[in-house]
């Protein structure tokens, strides 16, 4: 524990210069994110009279700016976008309405995620469902089926985002305080009001044809980014007694190396290891913090091609310390069962002798 604290103190000292908010940068980011988002959305609507393929193309680019808007929301939740707590709450709530995510609720669950990421004894809040090989082996048929469905790419990246953003985020979590509950209610009412006005202004069919693709593509991209940056082959998971904050940040969060245009549109969130080590670093300083801190450059780097392999990483193998697929886990489970059967047979023979 003391060694972990020493590492934290050392790394904190190295990245401290980047734990600062630059109001001018934040304002510029709001401008170069929201104005293009609104312009692209309107262009996608106007393109309906030309070609729906053109609408879809513009909607896809607009979805990228929704992801960038979410990164601003994300920084507001960490209090790193503005110096003022009130400014973060206001901008966070507004960008939360645009991305259909309640600010106060997400701020709480995401803080829990940061405090427990990679901790096998504290799963279940603000993270994705991860089972170990042994847990899967001991699970009932129905629990295994549920987990298989959950980890299926079509469910995880298709149905999952739609359920999470449209349904799950509309309800208060159990034990939420009144301020958080009110923020969820305010966000829900604001979302209904916004889309009602848009529907009345341009027609419900046009609204669905434009916003549908924007919502689905941005939701898919958001879930994918969150998934791939924690579910890579040699990620980090330990039980509470062995869990380390520094290792969970640097080893359990990847550096997702994206082409510069994608890095920009995703607000540098690919430098996820830097963010997990210090959520107070604004998104526009994440790359600089990474480049200036040698220990952070040791984080696992994955490119787009490598990241696609993570779709087949389903279970955490505590013995091998890596993710495995269902087939590999099944082979391990059979080998373990055969080993136990042989051990029982040997024991039985020895007893007879």
GULUM-725316 format. One record per residue (C-alpha): residue number from 1; residue in one letter; x, y, z. Coordinates in Angstrom, 3 decimals. Layout:
// GULUM-725316
PT   num   residuo          x          y          z
PT   NUM         a          X          Y          Z
...
// end
This chain:
// GULUM-725316
PT   num   residuo          x          y          z
PT     1         x      0.000      0.000      0.000
PT     2         x      2.805      2.410      0.902
PT     3         x      4.536      1.620     -2.411
PT     4         x      1.311      2.407     -4.256
PT     5         x      1.016      5.723     -2.426
PT     6         x      4.602      6.568     -3.385
PT     7         x      3.876      5.835     -7.049
PT     8         x      0.708      7.918     -6.910
PT     9         x      2.584     10.828     -5.313
PT    10         x      5.353     10.639     -7.906
PT    11         x      3.034     10.465    -10.889
PT    12         x      0.753     13.112     -9.441
PT    13         x      3.719     15.429     -9.151
PT    14         x      4.662     14.825    -12.791
PT    15         x      1.199     15.487    -14.194
PT    16         x      0.250     18.273    -11.746
PT    17         x      1.140     21.000    -14.289
PT    18         x     -1.609     19.658    -16.557
PT    19         x     -4.304     19.623    -13.868
PT    20         x     -5.390     23.116    -14.746
PT    21         x     -8.336     24.653    -16.520
PT    22         x     -7.812     27.131    -19.328
PT    23         x    -11.090     29.000    -19.693
PT    24         x    -10.217     30.302    -23.153
PT    25         x     -9.506     26.765    -24.385
PT    26         x    -12.744     25.504    -22.850
PT    27         x    -14.801     28.266    -24.463
PT    28         x    -13.135     27.675    -27.837
PT    29         x    -13.906     23.986    -27.524
PT    30         x    -17.557     24.730    -26.835
PT    31         x    -17.662     26.935    -29.937
PT    32         x    -15.858     24.508    -32.261
PT    33         x    -18.056     21.651    -31.032
PT    34         x    -21.595     22.970    -30.645
PT    35         x    -21.741     25.292    -33.659
PT    36         x    -20.606     22.539    -36.093
PT    37         x    -22.995     20.098    -34.385
PT    38         x    -26.013     22.354    -34.910
PT    39         x    -24.908     23.269    -38.457
PT    40         x    -24.410     19.627    -39.448
PT    41         x    -27.745     18.643    -37.927
PT    42         x    -29.540     21.350    -39.911
PT    43         x    -27.627     20.399    -43.068
PT    44         x    -28.675     16.765    -42.597
PT    45         x    -32.299     17.933    -42.329
PT    46         x    -31.988     20.151    -45.413
PT    47         x    -30.422     17.253    -47.336
PT    48         x    -33.648     15.237    -46.961
PT    49         x    -34.963     17.069    -49.999
PT    50         x    -31.868     16.066    -51.994
PT    51         x    -30.869     12.532    -50.991
PT    52         x    -31.242     10.476    -47.836
PT    53         x    -27.753      9.077    -48.449
PT    54         x    -26.441     12.623    -48.104
PT    55         x    -28.480     13.007    -44.919
PT    56         x    -26.945      9.820    -43.531
PT    57         x    -23.432     11.015    -44.381
PT    58         x    -23.985     14.351    -42.638
PT    59         x    -25.672     12.594    -39.704
PT    60         x    -22.600     10.375    -39.300
PT    61         x    -20.339     13.424    -39.018
PT    62         x    -22.823     15.087    -36.661
PT    63         x    -22.710     11.951    -34.493
PT    64         x    -18.970     12.516    -34.128
PT    65         x    -19.660     15.988    -32.761
PT    66         x    -22.188     14.491    -30.336
PT    67         x    -19.342     12.324    -29.018
PT    68         x    -17.177     15.444    -28.723
PT    69         x    -20.043     17.167    -26.876
PT    70         x    -20.149     14.214    -24.510
PT    71         x    -16.432     14.657    -23.765
PT    72         x    -17.174     18.233    -22.682
PT    73         x    -20.007     16.885    -20.512
PT    74         x    -17.574     14.285    -19.163
PT    75         x    -15.008     16.929    -18.192
PT    76         x    -17.721     18.989    -16.502
PT    77         x    -18.628     15.942    -14.406
PT    78         x    -15.013     15.784    -13.215
PT    79         x    -14.914     19.531    -12.546
PT    80         x    -12.056     19.924    -15.007
PT    81         x    -13.688     21.947    -17.800
PT    82         x    -14.201     25.181    -15.844
PT    83         x    -12.769     26.426    -12.566
PT    84         x    -16.244     27.274    -11.314
PT    85         x    -18.291     24.382     -9.943
PT    86         x    -21.441     26.215    -10.971
PT    87         x    -20.208     26.705    -14.545
PT    88         x    -19.392     22.999    -14.782
PT    89         x    -22.861     22.123    -13.488
PT    90         x    -24.628     24.470    -15.930
PT    91         x    -22.641     23.457    -19.008
PT    92         x    -22.694     19.832    -17.874
PT    93         x    -26.484     19.863    -17.571
PT    94         x    -26.935     21.528    -20.987
PT    95         x    -24.534     19.153    -22.769
PT    96         x    -26.186     16.334    -20.831
PT    97         x    -29.534     17.290    -22.364
PT    98         x    -27.956     17.314    -25.829
PT    99         x    -26.445     13.862    -25.238
PT   100         x    -29.512     12.619    -23.247
PT   101         x    -27.461     11.909    -20.101
PT   102         x    -28.396     13.293    -16.645
PT   103         x    -25.461     15.316    -15.285
PT   104         x    -25.723     14.695    -11.530
PT   105         x    -26.465     10.993    -11.819
PT   106         x    -23.682     10.291    -14.289
PT   107         x    -21.253     12.388    -12.269
PT   108         x    -21.848     10.109     -9.261
PT   109         x    -21.682      6.748    -11.050
PT   110         x    -18.668      7.752    -13.097
PT   111         x    -16.800      8.851     -9.970
PT   112         x    -17.466      5.391     -8.521
PT   113         x    -16.135      3.869    -11.736
PT   114         x    -12.879      5.790    -11.366
PT   115         x    -12.508      4.768     -7.735
PT   116         x    -13.132      1.055     -8.396
PT   117         x    -11.948      0.387    -11.960
PT   118         x    -10.262     -3.013    -12.148
PT   119         x    -11.335     -3.982     -8.625
PT   120         x    -12.966     -7.416     -8.800
PT   121         x    -14.644     -6.911     -5.428
PT   122         x    -16.270     -3.589     -6.350
PT   123         x    -17.854     -4.149     -9.738
PT   124         x    -21.292     -3.066    -10.829
PT   125         x    -21.417      0.746    -10.694
PT   126         x    -20.525      2.855    -13.724
PT   127         x    -18.817     -0.024    -15.530
PT   128         x    -19.574     -2.824    -17.967
PT   129         x    -20.456     -6.319    -16.803
PT   130         x    -17.322     -8.457    -16.560
PT   131         x    -17.311    -12.038    -15.282
PT   132         x    -14.260    -14.108    -14.488
PT   133         x    -13.772    -17.590    -15.940
PT   134         x    -14.422    -19.164    -12.541
PT   135         x    -17.578    -17.107    -11.994
PT   136         x    -18.858    -18.111    -15.406
PT   137         x    -18.108    -21.778    -14.715
PT   138         x    -20.059    -21.626    -11.456
PT   139         x    -22.984    -19.635    -12.895
PT   140         x    -26.402    -21.055    -13.705
PT   141         x    -27.502    -21.684    -17.288
PT   142         x    -29.674    -18.552    -17.320
PT   143         x    -26.952    -16.307    -15.908
PT   144         x    -24.497    -17.602    -18.514
PT   145         x    -27.057    -16.969    -21.237
PT   146         x    -27.682    -13.439    -19.969
PT   147         x    -23.959    -12.727    -19.925
PT   148         x    -23.462    -14.140    -23.418
PT   149         x    -26.256    -11.924    -24.720
PT   150         x    -24.854     -8.900    -22.890
PT   151         x    -21.373     -9.410    -24.397
PT   152         x    -22.677    -10.112    -27.896
PT   153         x    -21.453     -7.250    -30.132
PT   154         x    -24.898     -6.754    -31.684
PT   155         x    -26.462     -6.353    -28.246
PT   156         x    -23.604     -4.458    -26.639
PT   157         x    -23.169     -1.951    -29.473
PT   158         x    -26.707     -1.931    -30.851
PT   159         x    -29.406     -2.588    -28.287
PT   160         x    -27.152     -1.639    -25.356
PT   161         x    -26.650      2.048    -26.205
PT   162         x    -30.343      2.499    -27.088
PT   163         x    -31.437      0.949    -23.778
PT   164         x    -28.874      2.839    -21.709
PT   165         x    -29.455      6.294    -23.154
PT   166         x    -33.192      6.107    -23.815
PT   167         x    -34.393      4.075    -20.817
PT   168         x    -31.827      3.502    -18.082
PT   169         x    -30.753      7.150    -17.783
PT   170         x    -34.353      8.302    -17.470
PT   171         x    -34.688      6.849    -13.974
PT   172         x    -33.050      7.783    -10.708
PT   173         x    -30.678      5.327     -9.141
PT   174         x    -31.555      3.803     -5.783
PT   175         x    -30.410      5.994     -2.900
PT   176         x    -29.983      9.139     -5.003
PT   177         x    -30.154     12.421     -3.129
PT   178         x    -32.841     14.988     -3.884
PT   179         x    -30.509     17.287     -5.853
PT   180         x    -29.557     14.414     -8.115
PT   181         x    -33.179     13.330     -8.505
PT   182         x    -34.254     16.834     -9.481
PT   183         x    -31.486     17.023    -12.063
PT   184         x    -32.736     13.777    -13.650
PT   185         x    -36.292     15.155    -13.747
PT   186         x    -35.095     18.459    -15.228
PT   187         x    -33.028     16.646    -17.867
PT   188         x    -35.962     14.416    -18.846
PT   189         x    -38.396     17.322    -19.138
PT   190         x    -35.860     19.333    -21.142
PT   191         x    -35.266     16.437    -23.554
PT   192         x    -39.006     16.000    -24.114
PT   193         x    -39.425     19.755    -24.640
PT   194         x    -36.495     19.965    -27.066
PT   195         x    -37.662     17.125    -29.287
PT   196         x    -41.293     18.188    -29.117
PT   197         x    -40.324     21.623    -30.439
PT   198         x    -38.161     20.075    -33.147
PT   199         x    -40.919     17.655    -34.108
PT   200         x    -43.467     20.459    -34.380
PT   201         x    -41.029     22.629    -36.321
PT   202         x    -39.792     20.165    -38.963
PT   203         x    -42.204     17.240    -38.659
PT   204         x    -41.880     13.998    -36.726
PT   205         x    -40.817     11.937    -39.733
PT   206         x    -37.986     14.330    -40.599
PT   207         x    -36.912     14.416    -36.952
PT   208         x    -36.730     10.638    -36.815
PT   209         x    -34.877     10.373    -40.134
PT   210         x    -32.198     12.823    -38.974
PT   211         x    -31.912     12.267    -35.242
PT   212         x    -32.286      8.490    -35.444
PT   213         x    -28.930      7.892    -37.189
PT   214         x    -27.217     10.614    -35.131
PT   215         x    -28.387      8.995    -31.900
PT   216         x    -27.590      5.418    -32.903
PT   217         x    -24.123      6.168    -34.296
PT   218         x    -23.048      8.426    -31.426
PT   219         x    -24.329      5.910    -28.879
PT   220         x    -22.460      3.085    -30.594
PT   221         x    -19.250      5.154    -30.718
PT   222         x    -19.552      6.166    -27.069
PT   223         x    -20.083      2.632    -25.791
PT   224         x    -17.316      1.320    -28.058
PT   225         x    -14.789      3.842    -26.722
PT   226         x    -15.657      2.990    -23.134
PT   227         x    -15.544     -0.743    -23.848
PT   228         x    -12.312     -0.928    -25.809
PT   229         x    -10.318      1.154    -23.342
PT   230         x    -10.902     -1.281    -20.486
PT   231         x    -11.484     -4.585    -22.296
PT   232         x     -8.183     -5.231    -24.033
PT   233         x     -6.363     -8.548    -23.718
PT   234         x     -3.830     -7.798    -20.965
PT   235         x     -5.949     -5.368    -18.979
PT   236         x     -5.887     -5.168    -15.172
PT   237         x     -8.223     -6.756    -12.620
PT   238         x     -7.410     -7.679     -9.033
PT   239         x     -9.249     -8.329     -5.795
PT   240         x     -9.337     -5.600     -3.166
PT   241         x     -6.337     -6.926     -1.209
PT   242         x     -4.095     -6.723     -4.303
PT   243         x     -5.746     -3.840     -6.145
PT   244         x     -3.618     -0.789     -6.979
PT   245         x     -4.989      2.577     -8.078
PT   246         x     -1.926      3.342    -10.196
PT   247         x     -1.891     -0.046    -11.914
PT   248         x     -5.631      0.125    -12.528
PT   249         x     -5.132      3.499    -14.229
PT   250         x     -1.981      2.817    -16.239
PT   251         x     -2.390     -0.915    -16.908
PT   252         x     -6.181     -1.210    -16.819
PT   253         x     -6.834      1.691    -19.204
PT   254         x     -5.428      1.677    -22.707
PT   255         x     -3.912      4.347    -24.891
PT   256         x     -6.222      4.098    -27.900
PT   257         x     -4.067      5.522    -30.685
PT   258         x     -6.427      7.025    -33.236
PT   259         x     -5.808      8.994    -36.436
PT   260         x     -5.594     12.721    -35.661
PT   261         x     -9.081     13.604    -36.990
PT   262         x    -10.663     10.861    -34.833
PT   263         x     -8.494     11.849    -31.865
PT   264         x     -9.793     15.410    -32.193
PT   265         x    -13.450     14.477    -32.618
PT   266         x    -13.262     12.164    -29.574
PT   267         x    -11.669     14.831    -27.408
PT   268         x     -8.396     12.948    -26.791
PT   269         x    -10.246     10.340    -24.731
PT   270         x     -7.929      7.747    -26.280
PT   271         x     -5.399      8.864    -23.658
PT   272         x     -7.610      7.064    -21.192
PT   273         x     -4.777      5.968    -18.912
PT   274         x     -3.872      9.615    -18.289
PT   275         x     -7.483     10.462    -17.588
PT   276         x     -7.907      7.594    -15.129
PT   277         x     -4.764      8.531    -13.263
PT   278         x     -5.901     12.149    -12.959
PT   279         x     -9.479     13.071    -13.939
PT   280         x     -8.608     16.705    -13.211
PT   281         x     -6.590     16.936    -16.443
PT   282         x     -8.897     18.557    -19.055
PT   283         x     -9.272     16.672    -22.312
PT   284         x     -7.219     19.273    -24.201
PT   285         x     -4.153     18.565    -22.019
PT   286         x     -4.307     14.754    -22.038
PT   287         x     -1.949     14.265    -24.982
PT   288         x      0.589     16.728    -23.603
PT   289         x      0.476     15.018    -20.206
PT   290         x      1.073     11.652    -21.877
PT   291         x      4.010     12.922    -23.932
PT   292         x      5.610     14.651    -20.948
PT   293         x      5.338     11.752    -18.482
PT   294         x      7.522      8.711    -19.400
PT   295         x      5.798      6.244    -16.985
PT   296         x      2.464      6.932    -18.715
PT   297         x      3.963      6.027    -22.074
PT   298         x      4.275      2.444    -20.803
PT   299         x      0.500      2.007    -20.971
PT   300         x     -0.824     -0.555    -23.444
PT   301         x     -1.157      1.065    -26.856
PT   302         x     -3.809     -0.248    -29.221
PT   303         x     -4.701      0.837    -32.734
PT   304         x     -7.989      0.489    -34.576
PT   305         x     -7.148     -2.945    -36.031
PT   306         x     -6.005     -4.288    -32.659
PT   307         x     -9.058     -2.839    -30.944
PT   308         x    -11.412     -4.928    -33.089
PT   309         x     -9.963     -8.073    -31.493
PT   310         x    -11.405     -6.942    -28.159
PT   311         x    -14.863     -7.938    -29.402
PT   312         x    -13.860    -11.548    -28.701
PT   313         x    -12.546    -10.875    -25.186
PT   314         x    -15.436    -11.962    -22.980
PT   315         x    -14.158    -13.315    -19.631
PT   316         x    -11.334    -12.340    -17.303
PT   317         x     -8.920    -15.175    -16.599
PT   318         x     -7.577    -14.609    -13.082
PT   319         x     -4.818    -17.188    -13.526
PT   320         x     -3.478    -15.916    -16.848
PT   321         x     -4.254    -12.257    -16.004
PT   322         x     -5.878    -11.581    -19.345
PT   323         x     -9.184    -11.592    -21.181
PT   324         x    -10.201    -14.745    -23.026
PT   325         x    -13.038    -15.735    -25.311
PT   326         x    -15.824    -18.165    -24.483
PT   327         x    -14.182    -20.988    -26.453
PT   328         x    -10.882    -20.693    -24.618
PT   329         x    -12.707    -20.452    -21.310
PT   330         x    -14.704    -23.568    -22.200
PT   331         x    -11.494    -25.512    -22.907
PT   332         x    -10.119    -24.418    -19.557
PT   333         x    -13.309    -25.427    -17.784
PT   334         x    -13.228    -28.874    -19.452
PT   335         x     -9.563    -29.332    -18.540
PT   336         x    -10.309    -28.381    -14.947
PT   337         x    -13.262    -30.796    -14.831
PT   338         x    -11.121    -33.590    -16.308
PT   339         x     -8.414    -32.828    -13.759
PT   340         x    -10.884    -33.088    -10.900
PT   341         x    -12.315    -36.328    -12.308
PT   342         x     -8.831    -37.853    -12.559
PT   343         x     -8.007    -36.698     -9.040
PT   344         x    -11.182    -38.351     -7.714
PT   345         x    -10.335    -41.552     -9.609
PT   346         x     -6.816    -41.653     -8.171
PT   347         x     -8.147    -40.943     -4.704
PT   348         x    -10.710    -43.731     -5.077
PT   349         x     -8.034    -46.225     -6.173
PT   350         x     -5.774    -45.289     -3.282
PT   351         x     -8.643    -45.775     -0.850
PT   352         x     -9.391    -49.248     -2.267
PT   353         x     -5.746    -50.215     -2.020
// end
